[in-house]
């Protein structure tokens, strides 16, 4: 049972972490903070998050996970 709870926690953490990174990346691009964009993009690559994704894409994936 503890492992199952950890798996759920891990999924939630990764899902919302993706949301945070997408928002930070989008904001950095708008503010033309290119050094920050590079750092965030590297993190996104590490966790297989497509930098072309937007919040709508994230919401679609979230719906699939919750459903």
HUMOVEN-V917257 format. One record per residue. N is the residue number from 0. RES is the residue in one letter. OMEGA is omega as a letter, one per 20 degrees, with the letter a starting at -180 (none if undefined). D_FIRST is the distance of its C-alpha to the first C-alpha in Angstrom with 1 decimal. Layout:
((N | RES | OMEGA | D_FIRST) (N | RES | OMEGA | D_FIRST))
This chain:
((0 | X | r | 0.0) (1 | X | r | 3.8) (2 | X | r | 5.4) (3 | X | r | 5.1) (4 | X | r | 6.4) (5 | X | r | 8.7) (6 | X | r | 9.9) (7 | X | r | 10.8) (8 | X | a | 12.5) (9 | X | r | 14.3) (10 | X | r | 15.6) (11 | X | a | 16.9) (12 | X | r | 18.4) (13 | X | a | 20.2) (14 | X | a | 21.3) (15 | X | r | 22.9) (16 | X | r | 24.1) (17 | X | r | 26.0) (18 | X | a | 27.5) (19 | X | r | 28.7) (20 | X | r | 30.3) (21 | X | r | 32.0) (22 | X | r | 33.5) (23 | X | a | 34.6) (24 | X | r | 36.2) (25 | X | r | 38.0) (26 | X | r | 39.3) (27 | X | r | 40.5) (28 | X | a | 42.4) (29 | X | a | 44.1) (30 | X | r | 45.1) (31 | X | r | 46.3) (32 | X | a | 44.2) (33 | X | r | 44.3) (34 | X | r | 43.0) (35 | X | r | 39.9) (36 | X | a | 39.6) (37 | X | r | 39.7) (38 | X | a | 37.0) (39 | X | r | 34.7) (40 | X | r | 35.6) (41 | X | r | 34.7) (42 | X | r | 31.2) (43 | X | r | 30.9) (44 | X | a | 32.0) (45 | X | a | 29.5) (46 | X | r | 26.6) (47 | X | r | 28.5) (48 | X | a | 29.4) (49 | X | a | 32.8) (50 | X | r | 35.3) (51 | X | r | 37.0) (52 | X | r | 34.1) (53 | X | a | 34.5) (54 | X | r | 32.5) (55 | X | r | 33.1) (56 | X | r | 31.5) (57 | X | a | 28.5) (58 | X | r | 28.3) (59 | X | r | 28.6) (60 | X | r | 25.6) (61 | X | r | 23.6) (62 | X | r | 24.6) (63 | X | a | 23.4) (64 | X | a | 19.9) (65 | X | a | 19.7) (66 | X | none | 21.3))
